[in-house]
Amino acid sequence: MTAPLGKTAAAPAAVRISGARTVRAGRFSVRFRPRAVAAGLLALAAAAAFAVLCIGSGQYAMGFGRVLDALTGHGSPADTFIVRELRLPRACVALAVGAALGLAGAVFQAVVRNPLGSPDLLGFTSGSATGALVAIVYLGGSAGAVATGAAAGGIATGVLVYALAWRRGVHGFRLVLTGIGLTAALTGVNGYLLTRAQLTDAARAVLWQTGSLDGRGWDNVAPLAVAMAVVVPALLLGCGPALRMLEMGDDTASALGVRVERVRLALIGGAVVLTALAAAAAGPVAFVALTAPQLARRATRAPGPNLLPAMAVGAALLTASDWIAQRAFDDHPLPVGVVTGLLGGVYLVAMLAAERRAGRI
């Protein structure tokens, strides 16, 4: 009787040990997989950016060594000028804009609890387009005026959407409906402004509305970089934990000590600023904010908003799209917004089809 009892007593211990290992492995997966995925995606984005530095538009291709020499100051004057003053600012704009849109999209989708909740559909990019068109049609259309108008238009639209959606708080569904309605109204305003523009200004406006990285310099990088240095840590560290609680519902988050409306306002405000300044730097690049958070969630297979992985996916997606846009037709490079629109549209249709097969729509 003693031996069987000893064996019987040892079995639960083995189960407990096995369970502890399983829990530890699960914790490792949940905690470190998103970070590992984000690191891998950032490496992919850096590789795509370096590829853009090497090939440019295909008219003055450089090898790996020549680009490194130009970056470190050991290249020829021509190589150094092309890499540092023409291609490097463009690559930095692509990385910054992609990261900003990826983070903004993840925040919006978490706040409204809807995978379609992105700046493209909530009206903020349309507001930036309205501000830019006003600058082009009525203010001369200098680069500084267009960027300022786009930033101001996006922020003003964010304030208007929040104010119209407010009724003893902001509900995600109400925010989405308000944004869709305002997008329709702003589309009409933008069409009217295009009809008022001169032919050359209208052509510039259409190119800007497509989303383009052509001709971007360090003056386009600086405002967005400064804003990201302030907003990104605030969203990731200050509001990130509260955002995970908000996804469980307002009542649960409030019971856990989260000041729901204050946190939601801070999240929306930071995401609107990132979206507006991204549009000011590169125009309203389509679908990056919509697809990046969903791709990040599928890559990490982790619950929650996945803010850092969404940033990494956005940066990699926009930089790779820029490489495709420049290499698709060597003689006639495409605006990057054309590539992201095609990829994002295909992804949206595929996502809707998957939702339909699952019976959720």
TIKOL-731589 format. One record per residue (C-alpha): z, x negated, y negated; residue in one letter. Coordinates in pm, whole numbers, plus 50000, padded with zeros to 5 digits. Layout:
// residues N
ZXYA...
// end
This chain:
// residues 361
500005000050000M500654971049767T497144956749779A495344989249711P497704996149426L496964961949283G493264968249305K493655002249152T495664988148862A493134960748800A490174984348772A491114999948438P491654965248294A488134955748398A486834987448243V488724980047923R487354944847910I483814957047975S484234983947711G485534958647460A482484936947522R480224967047477T481914976447151V481734940947025R478044939047117A477454972246945G479254960646635R477224928746634F474004949046658S475014973446386V476324946846149R473864918446195F470564933746301R469784947645950P470544913545800R468394895646054A465544920145998V465874916445620A465804878345651A462704879845870G460944903445631L461814881445333L460314851945520A457194872945584L457004882145214A457354845445117A454584836145361A452314863045216A453074851044863A452214815344962F448974827845115A448144844244782V448794810844610L446434793544851C443484817144846I443634833844507G440624856444488S438634833644717G436714816844433Q438964786244416Y440694783544752A443314756544809M444914742245114G448614741845196F449104706145076G447304711244745R449444741444661V452634722444742L451484693344526D450724717044240A454124734144271L455984700944271T453964686643981G451964661344183H448644679744187G445644676643960S445874693043616P443424720343723A445344728244042D448674728143860T447434751843592F445854776043839I448864777044071V451684777043816R450174797543536E447794821343712L448744826744076R452504820844084L453324847243819P451174872344007R452974864844334A456374867644163C455404901344009V454314913744353A457604903044513L459764917344233A457864950244202V457814955544579G461534948344610A462384971144316A460304999944452L461684995544804G465264996944676L464575026244443A462895045744723G465815039644959A468285051744697V466305083244616F465795092244982Q469495087745053A470585107744747V468295137544815V468625133545196R464885137445236N462345111445359P459875124545099L462245117844810G460475089344635S459615081744270P455975090644345D456915126544426L459885131144190L457835125643875G459095091843757F455835073043806T453975101643637S456345098243342G455655061043326S451925068543328A452385093043040T454215066742835G451545040842905A448745065142816L450435073842487V450575036542407A446905031742500I445565062142314V447735062342002Y449365027941966L446475003942015G447124996442379G448414960742360S450024947342677A453494948642525G453014984042397A451764996342736V454684980442921A457194994242671T455615028842685G455635028943065A459315018743082A460315044042817A458295071842980G459815065943322G463385064943193I462865095842975A461435114543274T464445104743483G466815118443218V464785150743194L464675156043571V468415150643600Y469145174043311A466895201643446L468315198343797A471925199343679W473985230143758R477595221443819R476255190543988G472885178744117V471775190644460H469115170244640G466835199744712F466995211244350R466245175844232L463135174244454V461815207944332L462425198643969T460645165444015G457635181544183I457315207143904G457595180743634L455035159143816T452535187843799A453175192443427A452875155143353L449635153243552T448155178643312G449445159143013V447965126943149N444605143843201G444645155842841Y445475120942712L442585106242910L440175130842749T441425119842405R440915082742474A437875062042388Q435685052142681L436995016542702T440605027942665D440085054542932A438735028243171A441785006443105R444065036043158A442475045343489V442815009343612L446455008343503W447185041543676Q445785027544001T448314999344001G447074963843957S448404928243953L445384913243781D446194891743478G449954893543526R451914865143369G455474853543323W456014878743043D455564906143305N458074889943540V460924884243294A461994920243202P461984932043563L463794900743684A466554905043424V466964941843511A467094934243884M469724907443829A471984934643684V470974966043875V470504952644228V474064938944271P475434970944118A473534992444368L474104970544674L477744961344616L479074987144374G477425019144500C476255009944850G479455019445038P479765052044841A476125060044916L476815058645289R479595084045238M477355106145025L474945108745318E477705126745510M477835154245248G479465159244910D482605175445050D483225147545300T482545120545041A484865137244792S487595139845055A487215102345116L487845095144748G484265092044618V483605105444269R480445122444380V478675131144056E479565098443886R478275078044179V475145099444210R474405095043838L474825057343867A472555055944172L469825077044014I470095058143686G469715024243851G466795035944066A465045051243765V465385018843567V463934998643856L461035023143899T460235023943528A460254986143486L458234981443806A455615005143662A455714985943335A455004953443523A452244964943760A451455001343694G452465030443918P451795013844255V451605042244505A453555048144826F455585015844840V458785034244747A457975061345002L457135039745303T459405009445262A462725027145336P461295044745641Q459805012745780L463124995045715A465045021545906R462675019146201R462844981046200A466644979146185T467285009946402R470505013746203A471885044546028P472455045845655G470235038245356P469395001945462N469094990945100L468604953745155L466044957845437P464164983345224A463934957544946M462574931745190A460034956245334V458864965844984G458384929544882A456514921045204A454384952545188L453214948044830L452584910744866T450604915545188A448664944045024S447794920944735D446474895144981W444354922145148I443134934844811A441934900244714Q440344892245049R438724925845129A435754918944902F435594883244774D433174891744496D435014923444386H438794921944446P440474955944463L443494967644264P446544965044486V447275002144434G444135010944627V445414992544936V448955006344914T447545041344860G445405038845172L448205024345386L450795048245247G448575078645289G447905070145653V451605064445711Y452545097645544L450095116945762V451405099346073A455005106845975M454245143645916L452425145646249A455425130246426A457765154846254E455525183546360R455465172146722R459265169846713A459415205846589G461165197246264R458415211046039I
// end
